[in-house]
C-alpha cells in the first residue's frame, strides 16, 4: 500500500506516492529534479478527512535538514524570483511600447509661441526714448 502525500517545500509543492506517512521530526530524502538530492526535516503533518467518504489528503511541511539543501533551495528560489521579475519587466516594457502615443506635431505650438513673442516685441516700449528721435 502507498499513500499520496502533498509535500510542501519552501521552494515548491509536490504530490508523491510514499509507502508510509512520515511523522513530525522525521527526515525525508528527496531527489528534487530542480535542485538534486536533498534532505528535509518534516516540520508539520496534517490530515484532511471528510465524513462523506470523499478521499482526504495528507500534507507534509518540510524544511531543509542540512546546509547544502538549504543553499540549493535558496538558490533555486532566488533564480525563480529573478526569472519572474525579468518576465514581468519584459511584459511591462512591451505594454509601454504598445501603448506609447504617437509623437505630437509641435508645429502649431511653435507658431503660436512665435506669434506671442512677436506681439510682445511690438508692444514693448523702447528702453531709451532718446534713440527713438
Helices and strands as residue ranges (DSSP letters): E 3-8, E 13-18, E 27-32, E 36-48, E 57-64, H 67-99, H 107-123, G 129-131
